[in-house]
Amino acid sequence: MIQSLSRRLRMASLLVAVSMGLGLVITPHASLAANPAPVRALPDFTDLVEQVGPSVVNIRTLEKQVAQSPVAGNPANPGDGQDEEMQELFRRFFGVPVPGAPGQKRPNRPQQPEEQPRGVGSGFILTSDGFIMTNAHVVDGAEQVVVTLTDKREFTARIVGADKRTDVAVVKIEATGLPPVTLGDPNKLKVGEWVMAIGSPFGLENTVTAGIVSAKGRDTGDYLPFIQTDVAINPGNSGGPLINMRGEVIGINSQIYSRSGGFMGISFAIPIDEADNVSKQLRATGRVQRGRLGVGIGDVSKEIAESLGLSKPQGALVNSVEAGSPADKAGLEAGDVILKFDGKTIEKSSDLPRTVGGTKPGTKSQVTVLRRGVTKDYPITVGEFEVEKTAATKGTDKPVAKEASQLLGLTVSDLTDVLKKELKLRGGVRVDAVTEPAVRAGIREGDVIMQIGNTEVPDSKAFAQVLGRLDKSKPINVLLRRGEWAQYVLIRPR
């Protein structure tokens, strides 16, 4: 038995030596080999181009301008004062003097507006009867919109509607039998997934570029969480489709990040589900109805969250409440933190305008608010969005009382009745002077402190009492009013 085993070992050694001498490679048994990594081939976009290409259009916009007549002796006019070489050129080749040259009589004709090229963009066909989606900035200000199909047919388009806040527009051409795109679900997109764009960069019609999804939910606008890609997008691509590997449109190419004006590897597309909701309203009424609460909001930082007793930074901090707005009627106040709207969690401040904006005006809803450490629900009737009012900074009257606090670097005084009425406040204290550490916290003279340590301070006496009860070893949160805006700041005592 031992001899037999010895012979087997010698034979195995000999086999290995021979194989090495012959340059052979002995493959291990399949059970011992590691599972090979799957080989991924690069995608082929040819079928997608054939499928979606006919649905992508070129959009050219025109505006009317009155041509200026050249004025003799005006050096600023490029059509005047032709040099001698140009005059000689016209004389030799055409046998006539330069039109408008000195001594030539100009016909006295009224100047007619001329259509001048304004810009080039892209779009894609939504319906077979001629509705086309593009960016609002592509058609904004245009007096005429010309749509060119891939078969070179041209149509003058009518602007159905445009929504600047989402940068979505719909135009209509009088045609039938057009090939519409198929809309996909951008929520199913995965980072790293291949995508393709078709458009007219720099006027080069039906240009195809490809790349991958770089990120989702980029906050670059109030109402839209953008899709970020590395697909080459340049001026003229705006309004064109972003397409997945199933040939579905999942976004509208809208913006790029660039320091040069050209592509630098970062592009943004509007998710098609958001754009489609806007387009349906535009096609139905020519405008978009958007819900509003009438509040100015800001982010909740980690430090502010800790000082308010939140387990993590979340919600939208109410900086201001517009008088007479739905929020004002519901009882919301500056300094509140909105945690939920209609049961939907507000993770960050940008979630609130998107959630409320998608709610039909007149809807009876509910907001969940954190106020001075207590969570409470408030019923609210959603209003209709209107142009935001610019907050104005109001003046202050001369203080009537002062109390210094060396601990916080503040000198404060009571508010006058006139100032309370002017700012629509029940109470608070005015900041008359600031030193360190209040300066480091960003507090300014003229600010009004409404809360300190999550406790209201109706006057300077209450301010001193609350301050005396606070833990001076920890940062102290202060809710202050500046003009019509409110914000939290943290003061670290000396």
URFEN-V852731 format. One record per backbone hydrogen bond with DSSP energy under -0.5 kcal/mol. CO is the residue of the C=O (numbers start at 1). NH is the residue of the N-H. E is the energy in kcal/mol with one decimal. If there is no record, write none. Layout:
BEGIN
CO;NH;E
CO;NH;E
END
This chain:
BEGIN
1;5;-2.1
2;6;-2.1
3;7;-2.5
4;8;-1.9
5;9;-2.0
6;10;-2.2
7;11;-2.4
8;12;-2.2
9;13;-2.4
10;14;-2.4
11;15;-2.3
12;16;-2.2
13;17;-2.4
14;18;-2.7
15;19;-2.5
16;20;-2.2
17;21;-2.2
18;22;-2.1
19;24;-3.3
20;23;-0.8
25;27;-0.6
29;32;-1.8
29;33;-1.2
38;40;-0.6
39;41;-0.6
43;45;-0.6
45;49;-2.3
46;50;-2.0
47;51;-1.9
48;52;-3.1
48;53;-0.5
49;53;-2.2
52;55;-2.2
53;56;-1.7
55;125;-2.5
57;123;-1.6
58;60;-0.5
58;148;-2.7
59;121;-3.1
60;146;-3.5
61;118;-2.7
61;119;-1.2
62;143;-2.1
62;144;-1.7
63;116;-3.3
65;67;-0.6
65;114;-3.9
70;72;-0.5
71;74;-2.0
73;75;-0.9
74;77;-1.4
76;78;-0.6
77;80;-1.8
83;87;-1.8
84;88;-2.3
85;89;-2.2
86;90;-2.2
87;91;-2.1
88;92;-2.4
89;93;-2.3
90;94;-2.2
90;95;-0.7
90;96;-1.0
91;95;-0.8
98;101;-2.3
101;104;-2.6
107;109;-1.4
112;67;-0.8
114;65;-3.0
114;116;-0.5
116;63;-2.1
119;61;-2.5
121;59;-2.5
123;57;-2.5
124;133;-2.5
125;181;-2.4
127;130;-1.5
128;178;-2.1
129;175;-0.6
130;173;-1.9
131;126;-3.2
131;127;-1.3
132;171;-2.6
133;124;-1.9
134;169;-2.4
135;138;-0.7
135;139;-0.9
136;140;-1.3
139;142;-1.9
144;62;-2.7
145;147;-0.5
145;157;-3.3
146;60;-3.1
147;155;-2.4
148;58;-2.4
149;152;-1.8
153;149;-2.6
155;147;-3.2
155;157;-0.6
157;145;-0.6
158;160;-0.8
158;172;-2.6
161;170;-2.5
162;164;-0.6
163;166;-0.6
163;167;-1.4
163;168;-1.6
168;163;-3.1
169;134;-2.4
170;160;-1.9
170;161;-1.6
171;132;-3.0
172;158;-2.8
173;175;-1.4
178;180;-0.9
182;249;-3.1
184;186;-0.6
185;188;-1.7
186;189;-1.2
190;193;-2.1
193;213;-2.0
195;211;-2.4
196;243;-3.4
197;209;-2.4
199;207;-3.0
200;203;-2.1
201;204;-2.3
203;205;-1.3
204;207;-0.6
207;199;-1.8
209;197;-3.2
211;195;-2.7
212;214;-0.6
212;230;-1.6
213;192;-2.4
215;228;-2.4
218;220;-1.4
218;226;-2.4
224;220;-0.7
224;221;-0.6
224;226;-0.9
226;218;-2.5
226;228;-0.5
227;269;-2.4
228;214;-2.5
228;215;-1.8
229;267;-2.4
231;233;-0.5
234;237;-2.8
235;202;-3.9
236;200;-1.2
237;240;-2.4
238;122;-2.8
240;253;-2.6
241;198;-1.1
241;243;-0.5
242;250;-2.8
242;251;-1.1
243;196;-2.5
244;247;-1.9
247;182;-0.5
248;244;-2.5
248;250;-0.6
249;184;-2.8
250;272;-1.6
251;242;-2.7
251;253;-0.5
252;270;-2.7
253;239;-2.8
255;268;-3.0
256;258;-0.6
266;257;-2.3
267;229;-2.3
268;254;-2.5
268;255;-1.9
269;227;-2.8
270;252;-1.8
271;275;-2.1
272;276;-2.6
273;277;-1.6
274;278;-1.7
275;279;-2.7
276;280;-2.2
277;281;-1.3
278;282;-2.4
279;283;-2.6
280;284;-1.5
281;285;-3.0
281;286;-0.8
281;287;-0.7
282;286;-1.3
287;289;-0.5
290;385;-3.8
292;383;-2.3
293;327;-2.6
294;322;-2.8
296;319;-3.4
296;320;-1.5
298;317;-2.5
299;301;-0.7
301;305;-2.6
302;306;-2.3
303;307;-2.2
304;308;-1.7
305;309;-0.6
305;310;-2.9
306;309;-0.8
312;314;-0.5
316;338;-2.8
317;298;-1.9
317;319;-0.7
318;335;-2.9
319;486;-2.4
320;296;-2.4
322;325;-2.0
325;329;-2.6
326;330;-1.7
327;331;-0.8
327;332;-2.4
328;331;-0.8
333;336;-1.9
336;318;-3.2
336;338;-0.5
337;339;-0.7
337;370;-2.7
338;316;-1.8
339;346;-3.1
340;368;-2.4
341;344;-2.0
343;345;-0.5
344;341;-2.1
345;347;-0.9
346;315;-1.6
348;351;-2.0
348;352;-0.6
349;352;-1.2
349;353;-0.7
350;354;-1.0
351;355;-2.4
352;356;-3.0
353;357;-2.3
354;358;-1.3
356;291;-0.5
356;359;-1.9
357;291;-0.9
360;363;-1.9
363;365;-0.7
363;382;-2.7
365;380;-2.4
366;342;-3.6
367;369;-0.6
367;378;-2.8
368;339;-2.9
368;340;-1.4
369;371;-0.6
369;376;-2.7
370;337;-1.8
371;374;-1.8
374;371;-3.1
376;369;-3.1
378;367;-2.6
380;365;-3.6
380;382;-0.6
382;362;-3.3
383;292;-1.7
392;394;-0.5
403;412;-2.1
405;409;-1.3
405;410;-1.9
407;494;-1.5
408;438;-0.6
409;435;-2.6
410;405;-2.6
411;432;-3.6
411;433;-1.3
412;403;-2.8
413;430;-2.9
414;400;-0.5
416;420;-2.3
417;421;-2.3
418;422;-2.3
419;423;-2.6
420;424;-0.9
420;425;-2.4
428;415;-0.8
429;449;-3.0
430;413;-1.7
430;432;-0.6
431;446;-3.0
433;411;-2.0
435;438;-1.2
435;439;-1.3
437;441;-1.3
438;442;-0.5
438;443;-2.0
439;442;-1.4
444;447;-1.8
447;431;-3.1
447;449;-0.5
448;450;-0.6
448;481;-3.6
449;429;-2.1
450;457;-2.2
451;479;-1.8
452;455;-0.9
455;452;-2.4
458;428;-1.6
459;463;-2.1
460;464;-2.2
461;465;-2.0
462;466;-2.8
463;467;-2.3
464;468;-1.8
465;469;-0.8
466;469;-0.9
466;470;-0.8
467;470;-0.8
470;472;-0.8
471;474;-1.3
476;491;-2.8
477;453;-3.1
478;480;-0.7
478;489;-2.2
479;450;-2.9
479;451;-1.6
480;487;-2.3
481;448;-2.6
482;485;-2.0
485;482;-3.8
487;480;-2.7
489;478;-2.9
490;492;-0.5
491;476;-2.9
491;493;-0.8
END
